[in-house]
Amino acid sequence: MVKRRTYKLNALPIRKETWMGRLVQRYRKRGKLARLLISGTFVILTVLLLPRNSQSGHDYVVGNIWQEDDLTAPFDFPIQKSAEALQQEKQTILADVHEVFLLSNQAAQHLDELRNYFAELEKIDTEDLASTEDSIKHQISQLLSEQKAQVNATTLLLVKTRYPSLQPLQERALAIANYCYRLAFIDKNPNMIAGHMVSLRRIPSEELLLDKNVAVNPASLQNIVLNNCRDLSPEAVELITLAVRTYVKPNFRYDHNLTQQEQQVALDQISPIAGKIRKGDIIIRRGEMVTSQKDQEIRSLYAVRYMNNGWSHFLSMAFGQFILVILLTVITTVFIRLNRSELHRRLRKMAMLFFTYLFMVALLFAVDGLGGNFLEAFNVNLYYAVPLSMAAILVTVFFDDRVGFLSNILVASLAAVANNNNFEIFFIQFVAGSIAVFNLKFLRKRQQFFLTSGVLLAAYITAYLGYQLYLKGSFTQINYQVLVLLVMNVFFTLATYPVIYIVERIFRIVSDLTYMELLDGDHPLLKDLAVKAPGTYQHSLQVATLAEEAAKKIGANALQVHAAALFHDIGKIFQPEYFTENRGDGPSPHLDLPAEKSAEIIISHVTLGETLARDYKLPEEIIDFIRTHHGYSRVEFFYHKYLKENPDANGSGAVERMFRYPGPLPTTKEQSIVMIADSCEAAARSLDNPTKEALEALVERIVATKINDNQLILASLTFRDVTIIKREIVRILTSIYHSRVKYPDQVTDKRNPITD
């Protein structure tokens, strides 16, 4: 059993007591709450994510011209230093604070340890060092290992051989130690010390400043030993170096706490105020350049206002953003409902649409904190690097250019609100995103998607340079660093291509790229249809041509229509001989069947096609075309044949239901176009003399029948759409059949056509 999906229906002029009316009433309210939940969630999350750090309440950009009236100070207020100025001043202050080294009182102990070391070495007899007996060697090795400075026995032997008494070496080592302590031996290398001076403290309150390169440090100790021992043998220098490095320790050690205290005292002296503005002073005049100083004065005015108003100001801004987002959401929803009602009815598509918008808002939120630091460091606005065009591209690929264009306006507006009401951001994004939408309106090749990136970059650069040239009137004053961000923007936009596949899997909706894949003639279902039901395959190709051209003329999704038309009759693969286009000149197998059995076979191609499409994992949108291309229409030929054979059954609802397709009705313009094109192409093949007049009459009659039978009531087609569709179908059919006009001497087939 194939599970049939139902649809939410709009209010329609149908009587409630009819079966169609009951169907409409049953599903009329379905989805309203879900759509309200989707849009409401978007509004709430957007308001929470949008930054409320507008610094002035004015629309301006540093480096541009002040476009508003003269700004006058309404009261006295201090000029706050910018974060950049405070950071620079902080770095300057900290560079002047010297690192503190506190005196250690262990110098005398270190000297005693050095004397004891040489005294222990003095006790070792030279003959014992030169002895070859294992017991003496072991004893000497044990004595040397007890010392911190473990000298090699061979080195000690050479030293004692040349210097029978180690007293001169001891005095040289002590002289080096005293020299280090007299200069100040610190425990930190100079390249790790900020500034040129160090603060030496014998007690925390007494300070002596010394050049860090004059003080002794662990790295310079080796050179001091070498400079003071040039007259000694290498073995003696090695022994003294080992002793000094082991026992002579720094007598001034870095004190982190004292250093931090000194830094904090210096930082406390920094004033956040750079000046004062008096009431009535003109902060900035109309036409004046907005410099960094002017920007900080405007920000200072706003900061005082914010402090005075407190939470009321914050809540007012949040409420204002709430109103703006509500208005944008309502406009978007109403536009979609009026122009793309089928999209409005599909909850997954609406969820995907608002999720895309919310994702863009999340990107704006992510760069908001980093953006200020980036602006101060590089004098560029990081918002230029946000790939906002991704939203317009995604929506265009999944839906159409109208919704994509509207989405671009909405996202550009939110970006302007997020970036301090920056109209430049809105303008540049509006221009670039719109051009991307127009370039993707008729997507037919994958290369077109990547070519759009080049067009997008050109649009961004042109819009930015044009706007900047208008404001500043000179190419030399344009900040060309922004162009790097625009290139990054387009590079990030390339991520839209893999994102399309992710969105398809998450929301189970189909993009134009998937429809392009379905147009591949190597699809196994189409190949199977061409082999088993060649007449149906040719019929599907003709319907695809008719439907695509009609869809183009009324602004429907022509790519979707073309792909769907190719697959709409795949159910005929199972019993192709029961359908006229596959039978040729042979006898009809319906001649030996009762009318109701023939109707069952004809109708079953819809449910069989749906099952087959699901087995081959065709997109749900294509399956919808298979289910709706006959709607609830009646198999007229066999219905009237049945009534002729059973006169008493005339007017019976149960009998009529046997000869009606299972539906549902088409709910989109695209599905309705396929329904009309399918019926018109099938009927046109039965005409003996398919002249233009005959085709016009045929198409007119078929469309009128569909309308009178309520098959198009859910499709949101206008009278203009129907007229264009009829005209386009007649034009294409005329071009197809003009060479097939039958002449009097030709034999014609007088069989009764079977409506399939």
HELIX and SHEET records of a PDB file:
HELIX    1   1 TRP A   19  TYR A   27  1                                   9    
HELIX    2   2 LYS A   32  LEU A   49  1                                  18    
HELIX    3   3 ALA A   83  ASP A   96  1                                  14    
HELIX    4   4 ALA A  107  LYS A  123  1                                  17    
HELIX    5   5 THR A  126  ALA A  130  1                                   5    
HELIX    6   6 ASP A  134  SER A  145  1                                  12    
HELIX    7   7 ALA A  153  ARG A  162  1                                  10    
HELIX    8   8 GLN A  167  LEU A  183  1                                  17    
HELIX    9   9 PRO A  190  MET A  192  5                                   3    
HELIX   10  10 LEU A  221  ASN A  228  1                                   8    
HELIX   11  11 PRO A  234  TYR A  247  1                                  14    
HELIX   12  12 HIS A  256  LEU A  267  1                                  12    
HELIX   13  13 SER A  292  ASN A  309  1                                  18    
HELIX   14  14 TRP A  311  ASN A  339  1                                  29    
HELIX   15  15 SER A  341  ARG A  345  1                                   5    
HELIX   16  16 LEU A  347  PHE A  378  1                                  32    
HELIX   17  17 LEU A  382  ALA A  385  5                                   4    
HELIX   18  18 SER A  389  PHE A  398  1                                  10    
HELIX   19  19 ASP A  401  ALA A  418  1                                  18    
HELIX   20  20 PHE A  423  ASN A  439  1                                  17    
HELIX   21  21 ARG A  446  LYS A  472  1                                  27    
HELIX   22  22 PHE A  475  GLN A  477  5                                   3    
HELIX   23  23 VAL A  482  THR A  493  1                                  12    
HELIX   24  24 THR A  496  PHE A  507  1                                  12    
HELIX   25  25 ASP A  512  LEU A  518  1                                   7    
HELIX   26  26 PRO A  524  LYS A  532  1                                   9    
HELIX   27  27 PRO A  534  ILE A  554  1                                  21    
HELIX   28  28 ALA A  558  PHE A  567  1                                  10    
HELIX   29  29 ILE A  570  ILE A  573  5                                   4    
HELIX   30  30 PRO A  576  TYR A  578  5                                   3    
HELIX   31  31 THR A  580  ARG A  583  1                                   4    
HELIX   32  32 PRO A  589  ASP A  592  5                                   4    
HELIX   33  33 ALA A  595  ASP A  615  1                                  21    
HELIX   34  34 GLU A  620  THR A  628  1                                   9    
HELIX   35  35 GLU A  636  GLU A  645  1                                  10    
HELIX   36  36 PRO A  647  ALA A  649  5                                   3    
HELIX   37  37 GLY A  653  MET A  658  1                                   6    
HELIX   38  38 LYS A  669  ALA A  684  1                                  16    
HELIX   39  39 LYS A  692  ASN A  708  1                                  17    
HELIX   40  40 PHE A  719  TYR A  737  1                                  19    
HELIX   41  41 HIS A  738  ARG A  740  5                                   3    
SHEET    1   A 2 LEU A  71  THR A  72  0                                        
SHEET    2   A 2 ILE A 282  ILE A 284 -1                                        
SHEET    1   B 2 PHE A  77  GLN A  80  0                                        
SHEET    2   B 2 ILE A 273  ILE A 277 -1                                        
SHEET    1   C 4 LEU A 208  ASP A 211  0                                        
SHEET    2   C 4 MET A 197  ARG A 201 -1                                        
SHEET    3   C 4 GLU A  99  LEU A 103  1                                        
SHEET    4   C 4 PHE A 252  TYR A 254 -1                                        
END                                                                             
